[in-house]
Amino acid sequence: MIPKVGTGFGNNGGASMQMNWPWPPPRRKDIGAILLVVVFIGVLVFGIAFSNHLAVNFGFGPEWRCVDVGSRAGGPNPVCIKDVPAKPPSSN
């Protein structure tokens, strides 16, 4: 007598098939490590996106505002404009 092998779907009297994953299910520490990496990358991206890294002072001092205009002015040199100092308060 030849044994009957089922497809594993429903109650057909055959052998049921079960998924055999190539890795074990994630543990609590695995999920925590993944969340920690995601938070770290998010903070890093947020820090780069909203930092003031584009406003570079080229060494003239705080009263100078320098902007890198790229190739429009003939090269990668910055264009710097000196801010007008604020009017000192009168001492009358």
PyMOL Python script that loads the backbone (N, CA, C, O; Angstrom):
from pymol import cmd

cmd.read_pdbstr("""\
ATOM      1  N   MET A   1       0.835  -1.177   0.000  1.00  0.00           N
ATOM      2  CA  MET A   1       0.000   0.000   0.000  1.00  0.00           C
ATOM      3  C   MET A   1       0.885   1.248   0.000  1.00  0.00           C
ATOM      4  O   MET A   1       1.855   1.321   0.755  1.00  0.00           O
ATOM      5  N   ILE A   2       0.551   2.237  -0.850  1.00  0.00           N
ATOM      6  CA  ILE A   2       1.322   3.469  -0.966  1.00  0.00           C
ATOM      7  C   ILE A   2       0.675   4.514  -0.054  1.00  0.00           C
ATOM      8  O   ILE A   2      -0.535   4.728  -0.115  1.00  0.00           O
ATOM      9  N   PRO A   3       1.504   5.183   0.814  1.00  0.00           N
ATOM     10  CA  PRO A   3       0.907   6.192   1.710  1.00  0.00           C
ATOM     11  C   PRO A   3       0.457   7.422   0.929  1.00  0.00           C
ATOM     12  O   PRO A   3       1.089   7.828  -0.047  1.00  0.00           O
ATOM     13  N   LYS A   4      -0.637   7.995   1.379  1.00  0.00           N
ATOM     14  CA  LYS A   4      -1.201   9.165   0.735  1.00  0.00           C
ATOM     15  C   LYS A   4      -0.576  10.426   1.337  1.00  0.00           C
ATOM     16  O   LYS A   4      -0.547  10.588   2.557  1.00  0.00           O
ATOM     17  N   VAL A   5      -0.079  11.315   0.477  1.00  0.00           N
ATOM     18  CA  VAL A   5       0.520  12.567   0.936  1.00  0.00           C
ATOM     19  C   VAL A   5      -0.382  13.699   0.488  1.00  0.00           C
ATOM     20  O   VAL A   5      -0.676  13.842  -0.698  1.00  0.00           O
ATOM     21  N   GLY A   6      -0.819  14.505   1.450  1.00  0.00           N
ATOM     22  CA  GLY A   6      -1.715  15.617   1.141  1.00  0.00           C
ATOM     23  C   GLY A   6      -0.937  16.871   0.754  1.00  0.00           C
ATOM     24  O   GLY A   6       0.293  16.899   0.788  1.00  0.00           O
ATOM     25  N   THR A   7      -1.677  17.887   0.393  1.00  0.00           N
ATOM     26  CA  THR A   7      -1.053  19.153   0.006  1.00  0.00           C
ATOM     27  C   THR A   7      -0.819  20.068   1.194  1.00  0.00           C
ATOM     28  O   THR A   7      -0.103  21.061   1.066  1.00  0.00           O
ATOM     29  N   GLY A   8      -1.396  19.766   2.334  1.00  0.00           N
ATOM     30  CA  GLY A   8      -1.226  20.591   3.510  1.00  0.00           C
ATOM     31  C   GLY A   8      -2.263  21.684   3.634  1.00  0.00           C
ATOM     32  O   GLY A   8      -2.205  22.462   4.586  1.00  0.00           O
ATOM     33  N   PHE A   9      -3.200  21.779   2.725  1.00  0.00           N
ATOM     34  CA  PHE A   9      -4.229  22.801   2.791  1.00  0.00           C
ATOM     35  C   PHE A   9      -5.504  22.177   3.340  1.00  0.00           C
ATOM     36  O   PHE A   9      -6.046  21.237   2.759  1.00  0.00           O
ATOM     37  N   GLY A  10      -5.975  22.703   4.455  1.00  0.00           N
ATOM     38  CA  GLY A  10      -7.235  22.233   5.019  1.00  0.00           C
ATOM     39  C   GLY A  10      -7.097  20.891   5.729  1.00  0.00           C
ATOM     40  O   GLY A  10      -5.992  20.433   6.021  1.00  0.00           O
ATOM     41  N   ASN A  11      -8.223  20.286   5.994  1.00  0.00           N
ATOM     42  CA  ASN A  11      -8.261  19.007   6.705  1.00  0.00           C
ATOM     43  C   ASN A  11      -8.458  17.897   5.681  1.00  0.00           C
ATOM     44  O   ASN A  11      -9.560  17.371   5.523  1.00  0.00           O
ATOM     45  N   ASN A  12      -7.379  17.547   4.987  1.00  0.00           N
ATOM     46  CA  ASN A  12      -7.500  16.524   3.952  1.00  0.00           C
ATOM     47  C   ASN A  12      -6.849  15.213   4.357  1.00  0.00           C
ATOM     48  O   ASN A  12      -6.717  14.312   3.529  1.00  0.00           O
ATOM     49  N   GLY A  13      -6.446  15.090   5.594  1.00  0.00           N
ATOM     50  CA  GLY A  13      -5.876  13.840   6.058  1.00  0.00           C
ATOM     51  C   GLY A  13      -4.421  13.656   5.686  1.00  0.00           C
ATOM     52  O   GLY A  13      -3.825  12.632   6.019  1.00  0.00           O
ATOM     53  N   GLY A  14      -3.844  14.614   5.011  1.00  0.00           N
ATOM     54  CA  GLY A  14      -2.451  14.488   4.594  1.00  0.00           C
ATOM     55  C   GLY A  14      -1.520  15.192   5.557  1.00  0.00           C
ATOM     56  O   GLY A  14      -1.946  15.727   6.581  1.00  0.00           O
ATOM     57  N   ALA A  15      -0.278  15.185   5.225  1.00  0.00           N
ATOM     58  CA  ALA A  15       0.724  15.849   6.055  1.00  0.00           C
ATOM     59  C   ALA A  15       0.622  17.362   5.834  1.00  0.00           C
ATOM     60  O   ALA A  15       0.568  17.832   4.697  1.00  0.00           O
ATOM     61  N   SER A  16       0.597  18.101   6.918  1.00  0.00           N
ATOM     62  CA  SER A  16       0.516  19.562   6.776  1.00  0.00           C
ATOM     63  C   SER A  16       1.918  20.122   6.570  1.00  0.00           C
ATOM     64  O   SER A  16       2.886  19.673   7.183  1.00  0.00           O
ATOM     65  N   MET A  17       1.995  21.101   5.703  1.00  0.00           N
ATOM     66  CA  MET A  17       3.287  21.732   5.421  1.00  0.00           C
ATOM     67  C   MET A  17       3.413  22.969   6.298  1.00  0.00           C
ATOM     68  O   MET A  17       2.445  23.704   6.497  1.00  0.00           O
ATOM     69  N   GLN A  18       4.612  23.191   6.819  1.00  0.00           N
ATOM     70  CA  GLN A  18       4.852  24.318   7.697  1.00  0.00           C
ATOM     71  C   GLN A  18       6.026  25.111   7.132  1.00  0.00           C
ATOM     72  O   GLN A  18       6.989  24.530   6.632  1.00  0.00           O
ATOM     73  N   MET A  19       5.945  26.456   7.214  1.00  0.00           N
ATOM     74  CA  MET A  19       7.037  27.290   6.731  1.00  0.00           C
ATOM     75  C   MET A  19       8.276  27.061   7.581  1.00  0.00           C
ATOM     76  O   MET A  19       8.198  26.970   8.806  1.00  0.00           O
ATOM     77  N   ASN A  20       9.400  26.970   6.925  1.00  0.00           N
ATOM     78  CA  ASN A  20      10.670  26.816   7.613  1.00  0.00           C
ATOM     79  C   ASN A  20      11.521  28.046   7.294  1.00  0.00           C
ATOM     80  O   ASN A  20      12.217  28.075   6.279  1.00  0.00           O
ATOM     81  N   TRP A  21      11.464  29.051   8.154  1.00  0.00           N
ATOM     82  CA  TRP A  21      12.168  30.293   7.935  1.00  0.00           C
ATOM     83  C   TRP A  21      13.665  30.069   8.062  1.00  0.00           C
ATOM     84  O   TRP A  21      14.094  29.253   8.878  1.00  0.00           O
ATOM     85  N   PRO A  22      14.472  30.775   7.272  1.00  0.00           N
ATOM     86  CA  PRO A  22      15.926  30.583   7.334  1.00  0.00           C
ATOM     87  C   PRO A  22      16.578  31.294   8.519  1.00  0.00           C
ATOM     88  O   PRO A  22      17.778  31.126   8.737  1.00  0.00           O
ATOM     89  N   TRP A  23      15.824  32.084   9.293  1.00  0.00           N
ATOM     90  CA  TRP A  23      16.373  32.757  10.459  1.00  0.00           C
ATOM     91  C   TRP A  23      15.368  32.654  11.600  1.00  0.00           C
ATOM     92  O   TRP A  23      14.169  32.499  11.364  1.00  0.00           O
ATOM     93  N   PRO A  24      15.851  32.739  12.827  1.00  0.00           N
ATOM     94  CA  PRO A  24      14.913  32.658  13.960  1.00  0.00           C
ATOM     95  C   PRO A  24      14.134  33.966  14.094  1.00  0.00           C
ATOM     96  O   PRO A  24      14.564  34.993  13.569  1.00  0.00           O
ATOM     97  N   PRO A  25      13.011  33.944  14.779  1.00  0.00           N
ATOM     98  CA  PRO A  25      12.251  35.183  14.971  1.00  0.00           C
ATOM     99  C   PRO A  25      13.050  36.183  15.814  1.00  0.00           C
ATOM    100  O   PRO A  25      13.853  35.771  16.650  1.00  0.00           O
ATOM    101  N   PRO A  26      12.845  37.469  15.612  1.00  0.00           N
ATOM    102  CA  PRO A  26      13.631  38.453  16.362  1.00  0.00           C
ATOM    103  C   PRO A  26      13.287  38.418  17.849  1.00  0.00           C
ATOM    104  O   PRO A  26      12.131  38.266  18.242  1.00  0.00           O
ATOM    105  N   ARG A  27      14.333  38.564  18.656  1.00  0.00           N
ATOM    106  CA  ARG A  27      14.149  38.613  20.106  1.00  0.00           C
ATOM    107  C   ARG A  27      13.938  40.061  20.520  1.00  0.00           C
ATOM    108  O   ARG A  27      14.031  40.971  19.696  1.00  0.00           O
ATOM    109  N   ARG A  28      13.659  40.265  21.778  1.00  0.00           N
ATOM    110  CA  ARG A  28      13.425  41.610  22.306  1.00  0.00           C
ATOM    111  C   ARG A  28      14.662  42.491  22.145  1.00  0.00           C
ATOM    112  O   ARG A  28      14.536  43.675  21.832  1.00  0.00           O
ATOM    113  N   LYS A  29      15.853  41.931  22.354  1.00  0.00           N
ATOM    114  CA  LYS A  29      17.103  42.685  22.200  1.00  0.00           C
ATOM    115  C   LYS A  29      17.333  43.064  20.737  1.00  0.00           C
ATOM    116  O   LYS A  29      17.843  44.148  20.454  1.00  0.00           O
ATOM    117  N   ASP A  30      16.968  42.193  19.817  1.00  0.00           N
ATOM    118  CA  ASP A  30      17.118  42.497  18.393  1.00  0.00           C
ATOM    119  C   ASP A  30      16.244  43.687  17.996  1.00  0.00           C
ATOM    120  O   ASP A  30      16.695  44.592  17.292  1.00  0.00           O
ATOM    121  N   ILE A  31      15.004  43.677  18.448  1.00  0.00           N
ATOM    122  CA  ILE A  31      14.091  44.769  18.129  1.00  0.00           C
ATOM    123  C   ILE A  31      14.584  46.068  18.751  1.00  0.00           C
ATOM    124  O   ILE A  31      14.502  47.125  18.124  1.00  0.00           O
ATOM    125  N   GLY A  32      15.098  46.000  19.984  1.00  0.00           N
ATOM    126  CA  GLY A  32      15.643  47.189  20.634  1.00  0.00           C
ATOM    127  C   GLY A  32      16.845  47.741  19.892  1.00  0.00           C
ATOM    128  O   GLY A  32      16.981  48.957  19.757  1.00  0.00           O
ATOM    129  N   ALA A  33      17.717  46.870  19.409  1.00  0.00           N
ATOM    130  CA  ALA A  33      18.894  47.319  18.660  1.00  0.00           C
ATOM    131  C   ALA A  33      18.487  47.958  17.342  1.00  0.00           C
ATOM    132  O   ALA A  33      19.063  48.971  16.944  1.00  0.00           O
ATOM    133  N   ILE A  34      17.510  47.385  16.664  1.00  0.00           N
ATOM    134  CA  ILE A  34      17.037  47.956  15.404  1.00  0.00           C
ATOM    135  C   ILE A  34      16.425  49.333  15.649  1.00  0.00           C
ATOM    136  O   ILE A  34      16.692  50.267  14.893  1.00  0.00           O
ATOM    137  N   LEU A  35      15.616  49.470  16.686  1.00  0.00           N
ATOM    138  CA  LEU A  35      15.019  50.767  17.005  1.00  0.00           C
ATOM    139  C   LEU A  35      16.084  51.792  17.375  1.00  0.00           C
ATOM    140  O   LEU A  35      15.965  52.962  17.010  1.00  0.00           O
ATOM    141  N   LEU A  36      17.122  51.372  18.094  1.00  0.00           N
ATOM    142  CA  LEU A  36      18.203  52.275  18.460  1.00  0.00           C
ATOM    143  C   LEU A  36      18.939  52.789  17.225  1.00  0.00           C
ATOM    144  O   LEU A  36      19.269  53.972  17.149  1.00  0.00           O
ATOM    145  N   VAL A  37      19.195  51.917  16.269  1.00  0.00           N
ATOM    146  CA  VAL A  37      19.860  52.325  15.034  1.00  0.00           C
ATOM    147  C   VAL A  37      18.966  53.270  14.232  1.00  0.00           C
ATOM    148  O   VAL A  37      19.457  54.248  13.668  1.00  0.00           O
ATOM    149  N   VAL A  38      17.677  52.995  14.173  1.00  0.00           N
ATOM    150  CA  VAL A  38      16.755  53.864  13.444  1.00  0.00           C
ATOM    151  C   VAL A  38      16.701  55.247  14.088  1.00  0.00           C
ATOM    152  O   VAL A  38      16.700  56.256  13.383  1.00  0.00           O
ATOM    153  N   VAL A  39      16.658  55.302  15.417  1.00  0.00           N
ATOM    154  CA  VAL A  39      16.637  56.588  16.113  1.00  0.00           C
ATOM    155  C   VAL A  39      17.947  57.331  15.879  1.00  0.00           C
ATOM    156  O   VAL A  39      17.932  58.541  15.652  1.00  0.00           O
ATOM    157  N   PHE A  40      19.073  56.635  15.928  1.00  0.00           N
ATOM    158  CA  PHE A  40      20.374  57.269  15.703  1.00  0.00           C
ATOM    159  C   PHE A  40      20.459  57.859  14.300  1.00  0.00           C
ATOM    160  O   PHE A  40      20.907  58.993  14.131  1.00  0.00           O
ATOM    161  N   ILE A  41      20.039  57.109  13.306  1.00  0.00           N
ATOM    162  CA  ILE A  41      20.071  57.609  11.932  1.00  0.00           C
ATOM    163  C   ILE A  41      19.107  58.787  11.768  1.00  0.00           C
ATOM    164  O   ILE A  41      19.422  59.745  11.062  1.00  0.00           O
ATOM    165  N   GLY A  42      17.940  58.728  12.410  1.00  0.00           N
ATOM    166  CA  GLY A  42      16.997  59.836  12.348  1.00  0.00           C
ATOM    167  C   GLY A  42      17.557  61.108  12.962  1.00  0.00           C
ATOM    168  O   GLY A  42      17.392  62.192  12.401  1.00  0.00           O
ATOM    169  N   VAL A  43      18.220  60.987  14.113  1.00  0.00           N
ATOM    170  CA  VAL A  43      18.838  62.155  14.752  1.00  0.00           C
ATOM    171  C   VAL A  43      19.958  62.698  13.878  1.00  0.00           C
ATOM    172  O   VAL A  43      20.115  63.914  13.760  1.00  0.00           O
ATOM    173  N   LEU A  44      20.732  61.823  13.270  1.00  0.00           N
ATOM    174  CA  LEU A  44      21.818  62.251  12.404  1.00  0.00           C
ATOM    175  C   LEU A  44      21.273  63.003  11.180  1.00  0.00           C
ATOM    176  O   LEU A  44      21.794  64.061  10.825  1.00  0.00           O
ATOM    177  N   VAL A  45      20.253  62.476  10.547  1.00  0.00           N
ATOM    178  CA  VAL A  45      19.657  63.136   9.378  1.00  0.00           C
ATOM    179  C   VAL A  45      19.032  64.468   9.789  1.00  0.00           C
ATOM    180  O   VAL A  45      19.188  65.463   9.081  1.00  0.00           O
ATOM    181  N   PHE A  46      18.333  64.501  10.914  1.00  0.00           N
ATOM    182  CA  PHE A  46      17.730  65.737  11.404  1.00  0.00           C
ATOM    183  C   PHE A  46      18.801  66.772  11.713  1.00  0.00           C
ATOM    184  O   PHE A  46      18.635  67.950  11.396  1.00  0.00           O
ATOM    185  N   GLY A  47      19.894  66.344  12.327  1.00  0.00           N
ATOM    186  CA  GLY A  47      20.980  67.263  12.648  1.00  0.00           C
ATOM    187  C   GLY A  47      21.636  67.841  11.418  1.00  0.00           C
ATOM    188  O   GLY A  47      21.978  69.023  11.395  1.00  0.00           O
ATOM    189  N   ILE A  48      21.818  67.030  10.401  1.00  0.00           N
ATOM    190  CA  ILE A  48      22.427  67.528   9.164  1.00  0.00           C
ATOM    191  C   ILE A  48      21.464  68.450   8.424  1.00  0.00           C
ATOM    192  O   ILE A  48      21.882  69.473   7.882  1.00  0.00           O
ATOM    193  N   ALA A  49      20.189  68.102   8.396  1.00  0.00           N
ATOM    194  CA  ALA A  49      19.214  68.882   7.641  1.00  0.00           C
ATOM    195  C   ALA A  49      18.958  70.248   8.269  1.00  0.00           C
ATOM    196  O   ALA A  49      18.760  71.225   7.547  1.00  0.00           O
ATOM    197  N   PHE A  50      18.957  70.336   9.589  1.00  0.00           N
ATOM    198  CA  PHE A  50      18.580  71.579  10.248  1.00  0.00           C
ATOM    199  C   PHE A  50      19.743  72.258  10.964  1.00  0.00           C
ATOM    200  O   PHE A  50      19.524  73.171  11.760  1.00  0.00           O
ATOM    201  N   SER A  51      20.954  71.837  10.699  1.00  0.00           N
ATOM    202  CA  SER A  51      22.084  72.524  11.309  1.00  0.00           C
ATOM    203  C   SER A  51      22.407  73.774  10.507  1.00  0.00           C
ATOM    204  O   SER A  51      21.878  73.981   9.415  1.00  0.00           O
ATOM    205  N   ASN A  52      23.252  74.576  11.044  1.00  0.00           N
ATOM    206  CA  ASN A  52      23.618  75.826  10.400  1.00  0.00           C
ATOM    207  C   ASN A  52      24.941  75.640   9.660  1.00  0.00           C
ATOM    208  O   ASN A  52      25.799  76.521   9.698  1.00  0.00           O
ATOM    209  N   HIS A  53      25.110  74.512   8.994  1.00  0.00           N
ATOM    210  CA  HIS A  53      26.375  74.218   8.327  1.00  0.00           C
ATOM    211  C   HIS A  53      26.542  74.985   7.018  1.00  0.00           C
ATOM    212  O   HIS A  53      27.647  75.034   6.478  1.00  0.00           O
ATOM    213  N   LEU A  54      25.475  75.584   6.496  1.00  0.00           N
ATOM    214  CA  LEU A  54      25.589  76.326   5.252  1.00  0.00           C
ATOM    215  C   LEU A  54      26.024  77.770   5.473  1.00  0.00           C
ATOM    216  O   LEU A  54      26.550  78.403   4.558  1.00  0.00           O
ATOM    217  N   ALA A  55      25.812  78.294   6.673  1.00  0.00           N
ATOM    218  CA  ALA A  55      26.204  79.670   6.973  1.00  0.00           C
ATOM    219  C   ALA A  55      27.628  79.651   7.530  1.00  0.00           C
ATOM    220  O   ALA A  55      27.833  79.684   8.744  1.00  0.00           O
ATOM    221  N   VAL A  56      28.588  79.597   6.642  1.00  0.00           N
ATOM    222  CA  VAL A  56      29.989  79.501   7.038  1.00  0.00           C
ATOM    223  C   VAL A  56      30.581  80.903   7.105  1.00  0.00           C
ATOM    224  O   VAL A  56      30.398  81.714   6.198  1.00  0.00           O
ATOM    225  N   ASN A  57      31.286  81.169   8.181  1.00  0.00           N
ATOM    226  CA  ASN A  57      31.994  82.433   8.300  1.00  0.00           C
ATOM    227  C   ASN A  57      33.372  82.234   7.694  1.00  0.00           C
ATOM    228  O   ASN A  57      34.109  81.347   8.123  1.00  0.00           O
ATOM    229  N   PHE A  58      33.732  83.039   6.709  1.00  0.00           N
ATOM    230  CA  PHE A  58      34.988  82.856   6.000  1.00  0.00           C
ATOM    231  C   PHE A  58      36.144  83.599   6.658  1.00  0.00           C
ATOM    232  O   PHE A  58      37.202  83.730   6.042  1.00  0.00           O
ATOM    233  N   GLY A  59      35.985  84.085   7.869  1.00  0.00           N
ATOM    234  CA  GLY A  59      37.091  84.635   8.616  1.00  0.00           C
ATOM    235  C   GLY A  59      37.137  86.141   8.701  1.00  0.00           C
ATOM    236  O   GLY A  59      38.099  86.676   9.252  1.00  0.00           O
ATOM    237  N   PHE A  60      36.148  86.860   8.186  1.00  0.00           N
ATOM    238  CA  PHE A  60      36.177  88.311   8.265  1.00  0.00           C
ATOM    239  C   PHE A  60      35.685  88.817   9.608  1.00  0.00           C
ATOM    240  O   PHE A  60      36.083  89.902  10.032  1.00  0.00           O
ATOM    241  N   GLY A  61      34.848  88.080  10.275  1.00  0.00           N
ATOM    242  CA  GLY A  61      34.294  88.497  11.552  1.00  0.00           C
ATOM    243  C   GLY A  61      32.781  88.418  11.539  1.00  0.00           C
ATOM    244  O   GLY A  61      32.175  88.167  10.498  1.00  0.00           O
ATOM    245  N   PRO A  62      32.175  88.631  12.691  1.00  0.00           N
ATOM    246  CA  PRO A  62      30.714  88.484  12.783  1.00  0.00           C
ATOM    247  C   PRO A  62      29.946  89.577  12.071  1.00  0.00           C
ATOM    248  O   PRO A  62      28.759  89.402  11.796  1.00  0.00           O
ATOM    249  N   GLU A  63      30.591  90.721  11.756  1.00  0.00           N
ATOM    250  CA  GLU A  63      29.875  91.807  11.084  1.00  0.00           C
ATOM    251  C   GLU A  63      29.810  91.604   9.578  1.00  0.00           C
ATOM    252  O   GLU A  63      29.199  92.415   8.882  1.00  0.00           O
ATOM    253  N   TRP A  64      30.411  90.564   9.063  1.00  0.00           N
ATOM    254  CA  TRP A  64      30.396  90.261   7.630  1.00  0.00           C
ATOM    255  C   TRP A  64      29.439  89.123   7.345  1.00  0.00           C
ATOM    256  O   TRP A  64      29.393  88.136   8.079  1.00  0.00           O
ATOM    257  N   ARG A  65      28.682  89.265   6.281  1.00  0.00           N
ATOM    258  CA  ARG A  65      27.785  88.201   5.833  1.00  0.00           C
ATOM    259  C   ARG A  65      28.302  87.715   4.479  1.00  0.00           C
ATOM    260  O   ARG A  65      28.285  88.458   3.497  1.00  0.00           O
ATOM    261  N   CYS A  66      28.765  86.451   4.435  1.00  0.00           N
ATOM    262  CA  CYS A  66      29.351  85.899   3.215  1.00  0.00           C
ATOM    263  C   CYS A  66      28.446  84.825   2.633  1.00  0.00           C
ATOM    264  O   CYS A  66      27.890  84.002   3.359  1.00  0.00           O
ATOM    265  N   VAL A  67      28.307  84.846   1.319  1.00  0.00           N
ATOM    266  CA  VAL A  67      27.469  83.885   0.612  1.00  0.00           C
ATOM    267  C   VAL A  67      28.281  83.302  -0.537  1.00  0.00           C
ATOM    268  O   VAL A  67      28.910  84.033  -1.302  1.00  0.00           O
ATOM    269  N   ASP A  68      28.257  81.984  -0.648  1.00  0.00           N
ATOM    270  CA  ASP A  68      28.931  81.320  -1.766  1.00  0.00           C
ATOM    271  C   ASP A  68      27.955  81.279  -2.932  1.00  0.00           C
ATOM    272  O   ASP A  68      26.955  80.563  -2.889  1.00  0.00           O
ATOM    273  N   VAL A  69      28.250  82.051  -3.973  1.00  0.00           N
ATOM    274  CA  VAL A  69      27.331  82.144  -5.101  1.00  0.00           C
ATOM    275  C   VAL A  69      27.671  81.164  -6.205  1.00  0.00           C
ATOM    276  O   VAL A  69      26.960  81.106  -7.209  1.00  0.00           O
ATOM    277  N   GLY A  70      28.729  80.396  -6.054  1.00  0.00           N
ATOM    278  CA  GLY A  70      29.072  79.387  -7.044  1.00  0.00           C
ATOM    279  C   GLY A  70      29.620  79.989  -8.311  1.00  0.00           C
ATOM    280  O   GLY A  70      30.417  80.927  -8.262  1.00  0.00           O
ATOM    281  N   SER A  71      29.205  79.466  -9.443  1.00  0.00           N
ATOM    282  CA  SER A  71      29.790  79.860 -10.723  1.00  0.00           C
ATOM    283  C   SER A  71      29.196  81.149 -11.285  1.00  0.00           C
ATOM    284  O   SER A  71      29.665  81.618 -12.322  1.00  0.00           O
ATOM    285  N   ARG A  72      28.206  81.732 -10.660  1.00  0.00           N
ATOM    286  CA  ARG A  72      27.592  82.959 -11.199  1.00  0.00           C
ATOM    287  C   ARG A  72      28.567  84.129 -11.156  1.00  0.00           C
ATOM    288  O   ARG A  72      28.513  85.005 -12.019  1.00  0.00           O
ATOM    289  N   ALA A  73      29.456  84.158 -10.169  1.00  0.00           N
ATOM    290  CA  ALA A  73      30.391  85.276 -10.037  1.00  0.00           C
ATOM    291  C   ALA A  73      31.757  84.916 -10.612  1.00  0.00           C
ATOM    292  O   ALA A  73      32.733  85.622 -10.360  1.00  0.00           O
ATOM    293  N   GLY A  74      31.841  83.858 -11.362  1.00  0.00           N
ATOM    294  CA  GLY A  74      33.100  83.503 -11.997  1.00  0.00           C
ATOM    295  C   GLY A  74      33.937  82.510 -11.229  1.00  0.00           C
ATOM    296  O   GLY A  74      35.081  82.266 -11.611  1.00  0.00           O
ATOM    297  N   GLY A  75      33.432  81.937 -10.183  1.00  0.00           N
ATOM    298  CA  GLY A  75      34.200  80.938  -9.447  1.00  0.00           C
ATOM    299  C   GLY A  75      33.560  80.615  -8.113  1.00  0.00           C
ATOM    300  O   GLY A  75      32.513  81.162  -7.769  1.00  0.00           O
ATOM    301  N   PRO A  76      34.180  79.742  -7.377  1.00  0.00           N
ATOM    302  CA  PRO A  76      33.598  79.311  -6.103  1.00  0.00           C
ATOM    303  C   PRO A  76      33.939  80.237  -4.937  1.00  0.00           C
ATOM    304  O   PRO A  76      33.808  79.835  -3.781  1.00  0.00           O
ATOM    305  N   ASN A  77      34.369  81.457  -5.212  1.00  0.00           N
ATOM    306  CA  ASN A  77      34.721  82.382  -4.151  1.00  0.00           C
ATOM    307  C   ASN A  77      33.466  83.002  -3.552  1.00  0.00           C
ATOM    308  O   ASN A  77      32.495  83.250  -4.267  1.00  0.00           O
ATOM    309  N   PRO A  78      33.478  83.253  -2.244  1.00  0.00           N
ATOM    310  CA  PRO A  78      32.309  83.843  -1.609  1.00  0.00           C
ATOM    311  C   PRO A  78      32.211  85.342  -1.897  1.00  0.00           C
ATOM    312  O   PRO A  78      33.208  86.015  -2.160  1.00  0.00           O
ATOM    313  N   VAL A  79      30.987  85.833  -1.838  1.00  0.00           N
ATOM    314  CA  VAL A  79      30.732  87.263  -1.936  1.00  0.00           C
ATOM    315  C   VAL A  79      30.361  87.719  -0.528  1.00  0.00           C
ATOM    316  O   VAL A  79      29.422  87.197   0.075  1.00  0.00           O
ATOM    317  N   CYS A  80      31.110  88.704  -0.004  1.00  0.00           N
ATOM    318  CA  CYS A  80      30.911  89.134   1.376  1.00  0.00           C
ATOM    319  C   CYS A  80      30.430  90.575   1.424  1.00  0.00           C
ATOM    320  O   CYS A  80      30.927  91.432   0.693  1.00  0.00           O
ATOM    321  N   ILE A  81      29.457  90.834   2.295  1.00  0.00           N
ATOM    322  CA  ILE A  81      28.888  92.166   2.479  1.00  0.00           C
ATOM    323  C   ILE A  81      28.976  92.483   3.963  1.00  0.00           C
ATOM    324  O   ILE A  81      28.597  91.668   4.805  1.00  0.00           O
ATOM    325  N   LYS A  82      29.482  93.680   4.280  1.00  0.00           N
ATOM    326  CA  LYS A  82      29.597  94.080   5.677  1.00  0.00           C
ATOM    327  C   LYS A  82      28.254  94.637   6.152  1.00  0.00           C
ATOM    328  O   LYS A  82      27.664  95.504   5.506  1.00  0.00           O
ATOM    329  N   ASP A  83      27.781  94.123   7.292  1.00  0.00           N
ATOM    330  CA  ASP A  83      26.520  94.589   7.859  1.00  0.00           C
ATOM    331  C   ASP A  83      26.695  96.004   8.400  1.00  0.00           C
ATOM    332  O   ASP A  83      27.750  96.360   8.925  1.00  0.00           O
ATOM    333  N   VAL A  84      25.643  96.797   8.259  1.00  0.00           N
ATOM    334  CA  VAL A  84      25.656  98.141   8.808  1.00  0.00           C
ATOM    335  C   VAL A  84      25.441  98.034  10.311  1.00  0.00           C
ATOM    336  O   VAL A  84      24.479  97.406  10.753  1.00  0.00           O
ATOM    337  N   PRO A  85      26.325  98.641  11.103  1.00  0.00           N
ATOM    338  CA  PRO A  85      26.151  98.534  12.552  1.00  0.00           C
ATOM    339  C   PRO A  85      24.859  99.235  13.003  1.00  0.00           C
ATOM    340  O   PRO A  85      24.424 100.219  12.403  1.00  0.00           O
ATOM    341  N   ALA A  86      24.278  98.718  14.043  1.00  0.00           N
ATOM    342  CA  ALA A  86      23.063  99.313  14.568  1.00  0.00           C
ATOM    343  C   ALA A  86      23.389 100.664  15.208  1.00  0.00           C
ATOM    344  O   ALA A  86      24.479 100.864  15.742  1.00  0.00           O
ATOM    345  N   LYS A  87      22.448 101.563  15.145  1.00  0.00           N
ATOM    346  CA  LYS A  87      22.628 102.890  15.720  1.00  0.00           C
ATOM    347  C   LYS A  87      22.680 102.763  17.234  1.00  0.00           C
ATOM    348  O   LYS A  87      21.769 102.199  17.840  1.00  0.00           O
ATOM    349  N   PRO A  88      23.741 103.283  17.856  1.00  0.00           N
ATOM    350  CA  PRO A  88      23.831 103.154  19.318  1.00  0.00           C
ATOM    351  C   PRO A  88      22.718 103.946  19.991  1.00  0.00           C
ATOM    352  O   PRO A  88      22.315 104.994  19.488  1.00  0.00           O
ATOM    353  N   PRO A  89      22.222 103.462  21.112  1.00  0.00           N
ATOM    354  CA  PRO A  89      21.149 104.179  21.791  1.00  0.00           C
ATOM    355  C   PRO A  89      21.655 105.528  22.311  1.00  0.00           C
ATOM    356  O   PRO A  89      22.783 105.648  22.788  1.00  0.00           O
ATOM    357  N   SER A  90      20.804 106.515  22.206  1.00  0.00           N
ATOM    358  CA  SER A  90      21.202 107.851  22.677  1.00  0.00           C
ATOM    359  C   SER A  90      21.155 107.887  24.200  1.00  0.00           C
ATOM    360  O   SER A  90      20.298 107.267  24.829  1.00  0.00           O
ATOM    361  N   SER A  91      22.084 108.616  24.766  1.00  0.00           N
ATOM    362  CA  SER A  91      22.191 108.695  26.225  1.00  0.00           C
ATOM    363  C   SER A  91      21.641 110.009  26.767  1.00  0.00           C
ATOM    364  O   SER A  91      22.165 110.521  27.756  1.00  0.00           O
ATOM    365  N   ASN A  92      20.612 110.564  26.160  1.00  0.00           N
ATOM    366  CA  ASN A  92      20.040 111.831  26.621  1.00  0.00           C
ATOM    367  C   ASN A  92      19.149 111.618  27.794  1.00  0.00           C
ATOM    368  O   ASN A  92      18.578 112.575  28.317  1.00  0.00           O
TER     369      ASN A  92
END
""", "prot")
cmd.dss("prot")
cmd.show_as("cartoon", "prot")
cmd.util.cbc("prot")
cmd.orient("prot")
